[in-house]
Amino acid sequence: MRTRTRNATQALVRGSVALLLAGTIPLLQSCDSATGRGSGSNAGTTSAGGATGAAGNVNGGSTVATGGIPQPGGSTSEPPSTGGTTTAPGGTTTAPPGGTTSDLGGTTAVTGGKTSPGGNTTVTGGKTSTGGVTSPGGVTTAGGNTTPTGGNTTIPSGTGHYQMENLDRGVVAVKVTGGVYVGWRMMGYEYTGTDSDTSYNLYKDGTLLKNVTDSTNYLDPAGATSSKYTVSAVLNGTEGAQSAAVTAWSQQYASIPLTPPAKGPNGGTYSASDGSPGDLDGDGKLDIVMKWDPSNAQDNSNSGTTDDVFIDGYTLAGKQLWRIDLGPNIRAGAHYTQMSVGDFDGDGKAEFACKTAPGTKDGTGAYLSTGPAASDDDSAVYRNGTGYILTGPEYLTVFAGDTGKELATVAYPVPRGVVTAWGDGYGNRVDRFNGGMAFVSDTGTGKTASGRPSIIQQRGYYTRLTMSAYNWRDGVLSKTWIFDSNDPANSKAAGQGDHAAMAADVDGDGAQEIITGPLTIGSDGTWHCSSGMGHGDAFDAAELVPGKGITVFSIHEGMGGMDAHNGDTCAFYFKTTEAGVDSNRGRADYVGAGDETSASCYCGSCNEHLALCADGTTTVTVSPGSNFVMYWDDDEWRESENGTSITKPSSGATLLNASGCASNNGTKSTPTLTADLLGDWREELVLRESTNTALRVYTTTTVTKRRIYTLMHDATYRAQVAFENASYNQPPHPGFQINPSMPAPPVPNIFIVK
C-alpha cells in the first residue's frame, strides 16, 4: 500500500482517472406506481398487509407497504418510559437464517506499514520520495508518485490533514433537448482559491470541444448519444491526461439492477431502503451499500416478529458485489441497523461496519468466526415472544468493501445490560441506534489525530445516551473512546439525543465533534456542550449563520418549538417553545431570496414555524420544507426533495418528478441516498423503483456557472453523507455556506489515499 498526501494549496495534479459509467449502466424502463414501506416515527408501525400508523410527517405524502392502509399524518407520541408493555402474535421463531449467498470473491487483508498523519506509507519493495510527477498517459517519473488504476492521475505529495477518497473525474453525459449535457468533478486538491489556476479541456470524439474556465459542466448543442466525451484538467497552463471516454445516457437516470431477497420465514417481503456511499473496490468510483428491509419491519415502540435484514454492496455500474444476511438476532426497523461506511484503514477501499449477532452471515455466505463470534451458537434465536431481542451476544463487525467478507468482530461497544435502565421495560429505548463515520481524535487530539475516519456507533438517546468511536487500522478493530451519559461528567447529556447524529469540526481544531441535536460531544469523546432542549426528531448542522462556524438547528419534541444554537458553545441564536406541541419535522438551509444574511429555519408543526436562523426574525418568506434538501438547479440556493420529487422552494415549481419510483421509511418519505456521486458539485438523487428491481441514480442536467470542488472532498459533507442513513434520515451539509452571497469556498485541507 502506498499513501500519497497533499495540502490543496501545494503542488498540482495532472489529469484524471476515468469513470467507466455512462453508456455501460443497464437502463430499466418505467415501472409500477410508487409504494413505500411502513417504518416510521415513535409509534408508527406496519405489518404485512396491515395498517401504517401515523409517523409524524406534517407534509402528508405517506406511502405504505402493499396492502397497507395509510393513516393521517401528524405527530404520534412515543410510549411512556415505564409500563406500557405490549405483546403481539407470533412468538419465538427458531427457523435458521435464510438466503444463502455464494462466495463472490476473495478476502482482502490489511497488513504491513503504518501511516503517520499526513505522511506517506511505503509498500514492500517500493521507495517514496518527494517531487515526482506523472506525464500525460500515466508514466511515473522518479519521485515516487504512483499512478492510480487507469493511468491518468498523479496525486502530488503533501501534508493535508483529512483523508479523502481518490475519486476519478466522474464524467457524466446525458442526452437532453438541445444537445448533450456533460458534467465532471473538480477535485479538492485542484482548487487553490484562485479561479484562473484551473480550467478543464472537454473533448468530443477525440477533438477539443471547449476549454471550460468558469464551471465544471457544459451543454454541447451538437451532441448525440453516440458522441464520446473526455475531460482533462489544465492546471497553471499544464494539461493533464484525459479521462476515459463516456457516452450519453438516453435519459436523466442510470439504473442499478436489484434482486430482492426471497420472502422471509415470517412472511416478510423486501423493499430496498437506505444507502451509504464509498469506494468499495478501490477503482475511484463511488459505490453504494444498501439495506433491505422486510415488510414486517417494526419501529422499536412496537412488538412483532421481523424477518432478517440484508445488506448489499453495488457498484454504480450495476454490479452486485456481495450480500450480507444479518440473521434472526438483529431486528428489522429504522432504528436498529446503522451503517458505517468509509475507508477506515486508508488502503483505498471502503469498509462497512454495523451491529451483528450470532446467525449473521458475511458476504461470502459464512457465519461470523472471529473474536467473540468464534465460539457462539449460530443456530440460537434470542427473539422473545413479543418479537424483541433483549438477550444474547451483540457484536460490532467490520466487513471488506469489495467482498463483504468478515474482517473483524468485537463485542458491541456498549452492551444492553439491564433493559429497564434505558427507560422502559419492553425493549424500546435500549435499541435506539445511530451510526456513521467521522474524523474524530484517534491517535491524537485535534490536528495531531491521524485524519483518518473512525467508525461511530450510538446507542440510546431518550434517557441514557452513549457514543462510541472505533478504529480499523492495520487489521485491528479497536476502541478509541466511549462517551456515556451515565458518567458523572456527562450527566447533562442524558436525554439530549435526536433520531440522527452528524459530525462537524465545531471548534476548528482539526478533528470533528459528534452532534446529536441538542448535544455536542467532543472529538475526543468528552463533554463539549448542550442546549438542554431535549429530544427532537430532526436537526441540521452547517454554517447556517455566515461567519459563525457550525450552527445547529433543532426542533423539540417535548418542549415544542425550535432553536438555532452555536455548535461549539451551544449558545442560542434564537429559541422558541410551545407547550403541548410535538414539533416533529423541520429543516434549515439557504433556499431563496431573503435569507442571504442567514439560512431559513423551518418547523413544520410549530405555530411560529419560519424564521431566520441568525436571530429568529420572521421576515423570511421562503421555506426549506420539512424533508430533504439538495443542490440541483443552476443557482446556489438549495432545492427541496420530498418523496420522489424535487421542487424549487421560491416558486414551488417541480424540477424533477421521478415517476415509477418510491420513497422509503413510510411517511418520512426519504430517498435511498442524496450525495455528490457524479459530475459537478451538485447532488445526485438515488431512489428505488417501486418494483424494488432497481435503484435509479438521477443527475442534474441544468448548466450552472457556479464552480465548486466536489463536495465529497469537504470533510464535513463527507462525514454527514455517511450519517445520512441513520434512523430518521437527515440530508448532509458542507462545512461552508453555499448561497449567491457566499465567499470563495475554503481550500480543503485533505490528503488522498490509494
N, C-alpha and C positions, 0 to 999 in steps of 0.2 A: 504494500500500500504506500502511495506517495501522497502527501498532503501539500497543496500549494496554497499560499495565502497572499492576500493583497489588501492594503488600505486603498480605498477607492480614489484617494487623491494622488496616488503614486503612479507607477509605470502603467503603460497602456496595453490593452488586449488586442489581439489580432484575429478578427473574424468570428465565426460562429459554428456550433455543431448543428447538424441537420435535424429537423423534426420530420420524421417519415410518417406523417399522419394523413395530411389531406390527400384525397384521392385513393386511400387504401382502406378507409374505415367502411365496413358494410353499412349501407343506409337502409333503414327499415321504413315501411310505409305507415300511413296513419292507422290508428287502432281505435279501440272502443272508447267511449266517453269516460271521463275521469272518475275513479273511485279512490277512496282513502282507507286507511286503517285506523282503528279506534283506540289509539293510545290517547293520552290527554292530560288534563290537569289533575289536581289533587284528588278529585272524586270521580273523574270521568272514567268510564270503562267500556270495553267492547268485548263481547264473547261471540263465538262463531254464530252467525245468523241472528245475533241479538241486537240490543239497543246500544247506542252510543250515548253516554252521559254527557252532560254539559261540561265543557272543558275551559271555560273562561275566555273564549275568543270574542271580543266585542265587535269584531268585523262581521260576524256570521260566517258564511262561506264554508260550512262544515262539510267534510266528506267522510263517509264511514265505510266499513267493510261490507262486502256483498251480502245482502240480506239485512243489513243493519238499519236501524231507524234513527235518523238524525234528530237530536233533541235541541231545544232552544239554546242559543249561546248565552254568554254572560258568566258570572262568577259562581263557582261552587266551592264552598269552604272545605278544607281538608278535615278529616275526622279529628276529634279531640285527642289530646295526648294520652289520656288514660281511658280505660274502658273501651267500649265500642267494638269489641271483638266480633268478627263476623265469620260465618262458615259458609262453605259453598259446596255444591255437589261435586262429586269426584272422589277424592281420596288419594291415597298413596298409589303411585304408578311405578311399577318395577320393570317396565319394558326397557331393554337396553337401548343405548343411543342409536338413532337411525342414521342413514346417509353415509355409508362408507365411501371414502374418497380415495381414488387411486393416486399413487405417487406421481406427481407432476415434475419431479426433478430432484436434484441432489441437495445436499446441505452446504451452506456457506459458513465456515467457522472463522472467527476473528482471532488471529494470532499475530505475534510479532510486536512491532515497535509501539512506543507510546508517544503521543503528540503533545508537546508543550503549548501553552496558549499562544496562538498566532504564529507558531513556528512550522517547520517542515519535518515530516516523517520520512525517513529513508527506507525504501524497500530493500530486502536482501539482495545484495549484488549491485545495488544502484547507489549512486552518489549524487547528491543535490547541492548545487551551488547557486549563487545569485547571478542575475544578469542575463539569463537565457531568453531567447526569443524564438518564435516559430515563424518561418516564412510561409506565404500562402501555399496551400497544398499540404500542409501538415508536417513538413520536415523539421525536426527538432535540432537546433544548433547547440553548441556547447553552452552549458549554463544550467542545464538540468530541468527545464520545464517540459514535462511530458505531455504530448498531445492527447486529448481525450478520444474516446471511440468516435470514429468518423473523420478524424484527422483535420479538423478545421479550426480549432481554437487553442490558443495557449493562454493559460491563466497566469499572469505575472506573479512573482513572489511579493510578499508584503507583510504587514503586521496588523491587519484588520482584526476586529475582536469577535464578531458574531459569525458562527459557521452557517453558511448557506449552501443550497444545492447548486451543483454545476449544471445549470439548465442549458439546453440548446436554444436556438434562435426562436423557436415557437412559431414559425411562419404558418399562417393560415390564410387561405384564399376561398372566397365564396362568390358564386355567380349571383349577381343582383341585376335589377333593372338598370340598364345603362352601363353595364360592363362587369368587371370583377373587382371586388373589394379585397385588398391584401393588407394584413397586419402582421407585426413582428415585435419581438421583445427588444427593449433597451436593457442591457444588464446593469445591475447596480454598480459594478466596477467600471463600466464605461462612462458613468456620469461623474463629471468633475465640478459641476455647478456653473460651468461656462458653456453655453449652448453651442458656440462656434467650434468647440473642440471635437464635436462628434456629429457625423452625419451618416447616412446609410445609402448604399447603392442598391437599387432594385433592378433586377434583371428579369427579362421575359424571353423565354426560349433562347437563352444564352447571350442576348443582346442587352446592353444597358438601356433601361427604360427611363429611369429618373434617379438623380441624386436628391434624396429627401433630407432636408435640413431642419424642418420645423415640426416633425411629427414622426410617428412610427406606424403609419398606415397610409394607404394610397388607393384611389379609385382609378383603375385602368379602363378608360371608356371603350377600348377596342378589345378588351379581354374576352376570352371564351373558355368553356370548360376544358378545352384541350390545351390551353396555354400553361406553360410551366414557369414558375417563379422561384427565384433565389434572391437572397439578401446577403450583403456583406457590410461590415462596419468600416467606416473611414474615420480614423482617429488621428487628429492633428495632421491631416493630409495623407496619411498612410492607409491604404486599403488592406483589409484582411481577406481571408478566404471566404468564398461564397458558401452559404448553406446548401444542403441538398435541395433539389427541385421538388416543389409541390404543385399539384393541380387543384382546380377549384372544386369545392363541394357544390352540388347542384341545388342544395337547399341550405337553410341557415343553421342546421344542426348536423352533427355526426352521431351515429348510433353505436352503442356498445351492447352486443347481444348478451342476454341473460338467460340462464336456465334455473328456474326456481327450484328449491328443494322439494322433494316429494312430500305429500301430506303426512303430517306427524301422527304418531300413535294415539294422540288425544284429539285428533280431528282437525288440527290447525293447518290452514293453507297459508302460503307465504307471499309477502309483499316486500319488494325492495325498499330499503329505508335509508338511514343516514349514511353519509360517506365522509371520508377524510383523505386528502391527497398526500403523496410522497413519491419519490423516485425509487420504486421498489426494486428494479433490476439494474440501476446504475447507468442507464443509457442517456441520461439528460432530459428525458421526457417525464412529466408528472403522470403518475398512475393514481388509481382510486382504490381504497379499502372501503368496502361497503357491507353493511349489516342487513341480514334478512330477518324480519320479524314475523312470527306466526299470527294468524287471525285471533288466536286465543291469548295473545299478549295482554298483560294486565298492568294497570297503574299500581304502585305499591299499596295504595289505600284499599285495594280491592282483593278479595280472595279469589281463588280459581287456579286450576292446574293449567300450565302452559306447556307447549312443545319447545323443542330445542331452538336456540339461536345459532344461526350460521353466519360466518364472516367470509367474504370473498375478496380476492385481490384481482384487479383488472388493469390492463394497460389501456390507454386511450385509443389504441389501435384496435381494440376489441378482443384481446386475448385474455382468457381467464387463466391466472397463474396458479391459483390454489383455492381450496375451500376448507375452512376450519369449522368443526362442529363443537360448540361449547358444552354440549351434553345436557343431561337432565337435571344437573345440580346447579345450573345457572338459570334463574327465572327470566322470562322474556318480558320486556317492557322498557319504556323510555328512560327509566332511572337506573337500570341495572348494569348494562354493558356500555362502558365509556371507553372509546378507542384512543390510544396514544400512538400516533404515527409520526415518525421522524427518523433521521439518520443519527441515532444516539451515540454511535461509536466512531463516526467520521470516516467510514470506509467507502463512502459514495453510494451506498444503498440504504434505503429506509428500512427500519424495523417496525413491527407492530406489537403493541403490548395491551393487555387487558386482564380483567379478573377472570380466573378459571377455577376449575374444581375437578374432583375425581369424575371420570367419564368424558372429559374433554379430549377430543382428537385433533391433532395438528394437521397441517396441510398435506402431509404425506399419508394420512389415514391412521397414524399411530397414536395410541394413548400417550399422555404426558409421562415422562420417565426420568426426569431429573429432579434434584433437590427433594423436597418432601413428597413429590409425586411418584418417586421411585418405588415406594412401598405401600401406596394406597390401594384401595379396593375400587377398581373402575366399574364394578358391577353394582355397587351400592347406590341406592337412590335415597336422598335425605329429605325429600319433599314431605311435608306433613299433610294431614287430612284436609287442610284449607288451601293447599297449594303453595304455601310459603316454604322457604328453605332456610331454616334457622339453626341447623346443626350441621356438622360435617366440616371437613377441611375447606379452607379458602386459600387460593393461590393468586399470585401475580406472575404471568408468563410473558416472555419476550419471544416472538416468532421472527424468522427470517423473512424479509420482504419479498425475495424472489421465489421462494419455495413454500413458505408457510410452515416450515419445519420448526419445531420447538428448539430454541437456543438455550433457555434457562428458565427455571421455575423456582420461586421462593414463596414462603408463607405470605399471605396478603398483609400489607404494611400495618393496618390497624384491624385486629380481629373483632368480630361482632361482640364477643364477651357475653354479658348478661343483656338480653334483648331489652328488658324493661328500662335499663339505664339510658337508653336512647330516647325515651319519652313516651313509649306506648308498649303494650304487652303482646301485640299480634304481628309485629314484623314490618311495620311501615317505615318508621324513621331510621331504623338501623341499616336499611338497604337503600338509602338515597345517595347516589354516587354522582360525581362529575370527573372528567378526566381530559387530558390533552398533553401538550408538551410546552416547555418554557425554558428560556436561557437564564436559569437561576444560578446562585452561587453554588458551586460544586467542589472543585478542587481548591478553591479560594473564595474570597468575597469580592463583590463588585468587579472591577476591571482586572483583578488577579484571578478571577474564575476562568475556566477554560474557554468559555464562549460556545461550548457545545450544548445542544439541547438535552434536557433531562425529562424523564417520564414523570408526569404529575397525575396523581390519583387522589380524589377527595372522597371521604365518607362522612355523611351526616351534615345537616345544616339547620334543621328546625330547632334542635337543642344542642347536644354535643356536636362540635364541628372539628374535623381533622383534615389535614392536607399533608400529602407525602410527596417527597421528591426522591427518585431513584435514578442511578446512573447505569447505563450499559456501556462498559468500557473494557477493552482487552479481554472479551469473553467472560466477564464477570458482571452479574446483576447485583448491585449493592445499594444500600440505603445511604442517602445524602443527609436528609433531615426529615423529621416529622413534626408538624405543628398540631397541637391538641388543645382545645379549649378547656379540657379538664386540668391542664397545668395552671397553677395559681397565677402565673404571669400573663396567661392568656384568657382569664376567666371572662373578660368583657366580650370575647369573640363568640360566646355561646349564643346560638340563635341568629347569628349575623350572616346567614348564607342565602343565596338565591338559587333558582333552578338552573344555574350556569356558573361558570368561572371563566376568567380571562387573565391574560398576562400582559404586563407593560412595565417598562422601567420608569417608575414614577419619580424617583429621586435622582436620576441621571448618573448613577454610579457605574453603569455598565453591566448590571445584572437585573433581571426582571422580577418584579413583585407579582404575587398572585392576588387577584381581586375577585371577591365573591359577591359583589354588590355593595353592601354597606361596609364591608371589611377589606382592608389591605393587609396582606401577610408579607413580611419582609422577604427579600430574596434569599436570605439565609435561614428561613423558617422561624423567625422570631416575630413577636408582636410589632406591628407598624402603626396602624390607627384604625378607628371605626367611627362611622357616622352615628351608630347606635339606633338606626331606624328599623332594624329587624328585617325579617324575611320578605322577599319580593319575588315576583315571577320573572322579571326581565330587567336587564340593565345594559348600558353601553360604557365602554372605556376608551376614550380617544381625546384628541386635542379639540374639545368642544368649545373652549373659550380661547381664542387666539393668544398665543404668547404665555399661557398659563400652565403649559405642560399637560399631563393627563388629567382629564376631568371624568368623573364617574356620574352618569345619570342613572337613577334607580327609582323604581316605583315600589309602593309599600302595600303589603297585603294586610297586615294587622292594623297599622295606623292610618291607612289610606293616604292618598296624595302622592307626591313625587318630590324628588330633590336632585340637585346637581351639587357635587362637592369635589374638592381638590383630592386627587388620588393619593397625594403624598402626605397631606396633613389631615385630610377628612374634614376640613373646614368647609362650611356650606357657602355656595354662591346664592342659592335660594332653597327653600323647602316649603312644602305645604302638607298639611294633614287634614283628613276628612273622616271624622268618626263614623264608623259603621260602613265605610266604603272599602270593599276589597278591590284595590287597584290592581288589575291583573294583566294588562297589556300596555306596552309603551315603547317608545323609540326616540332616539336623538341623533340628529345629523344636520349637515348643511344641505338644504333641499330647494331653496328658492329665494328670490329677492326679498329682502327684509331681514335675513339672518346672516349678513356678512360680518356683523360685529360679534356674533357667536352663533353656534348651532341652535336649532329649534328643539325644544324638549316637549314631548307629547305623551300624555297619559290618556289612554283610550276610554277609561271608565271613570275618570275624575270629573268633578263638577267644574273645576278650573283646570282645563286639560291641555292648553297650548301656551308656551312661554319661551322667552329667550333663556338659554341655559346660563348665561352670564349673570343675570340678576332677577329672573323671574318675571320680568315685564311682559305684558300680554299684547304688545304691539305687532308681533309677528302673526302672519296670516296663513303661511304655507306649512302644512303638517307633514312630517315624515311617515305618518301612519303607525300602525301597531305591529307590523310583522317584520319582514326583511327589507333592507335597503341595499342597493348595488350601483356601481358605476356602469353606465350603459350607453348614453347618447353622446352628443358632441360637445357638451359643456362640462363644467366641473361640479355642478350640482349632482347630488346622488338621487337615484330614482327609487321608487317603492316597488318591492316584489311581494306578492301575496298569492298563495295558491299556485297557479300556473301562468300568471301574467305579470308583466312589468308595466307600470304606469308612471307618467310624469306628474309629480306632486303639484306643480304650479298650475297645470291645466287640466289634469285628470285624463289626459289623452293616453290611450293604450299603445304602448310601444312594442309589446310582444304578447301574443296570445298563443300559448303552446297547446293547441288543440290535440287531443289524443293522449295527453299526459295527466298525471295525478300527483298531488302533493302528499306529504307524509304527516304522521303524528296527529291524526284526527283534526279537530278544529284549530289546531295550531297552524295547519296548512303551510308547512315548511318544505323547502326543496331538499333534495338529497345533498346538495352542496352548492355554494357560491364561492368562487375563488378566481384569481387571475391565473388561469391554467394555460392559456394560449394567447398568441397575438400581442397587442399592446397592453398597456397598464389596466385597461378596463376589464371587468369581470365576466366570467362565463357562468351560465346557469345550467345546473345539472338536475334533471328531473327524470323520474321513472315513467315509462309508458304505462298506461292504465292496465295493460295486459300483463305487466311485470315480465315482459320478454325482452326488454331493452332499457338502457339508460340513454337519454338524449343529452348531448353537450351542445348547448346553444351559445353562439358567439355574436357579438355586435357586428353590424355591417355599416355603421354610420361613421363617416370620416370625421376625425377631430384634429384640430391644430394644437391641442394641448399635448405636450410630450412629457411623460414621466417614466422613470425606470420601472421595471416590473415590480409590482407590489410584493411579490414573493421574495424580493431581496430587501424588504424592510422588516426588521426584526419583530416589531410589534404586530404587523399584519400577519407575518408568517406564523407566529405563535397563536394568534387569535383564530386563524383558519384551522389550526389543529384542535382548538377547543370548540369549534362550531358544532360538532356532532353531539355534544353533551346535553342530556336532559331536554329542557325547553330550548331548542337550538336558537342561538343568537348570531347575528351577522358579524363578520370581522371588520376591524377598522385599522387603518395605518396609524403610525405614531405621529404623523404630522397632518395639519389641516389640508383639505382639498376643497377649494371653492374658487370662484372667479377673482377674489381678492387675495388669494394665497401668495405668500412669498415663495421664492425658489425652494424646492424640497431640499432637505439636508442631504449631504453626501453620506451614503451608507458606510458604516464602519464594519466591514464584513471581510471574511475570508472564505474561499471556495475550496471544497474538497473533491477529490476524485481518486 
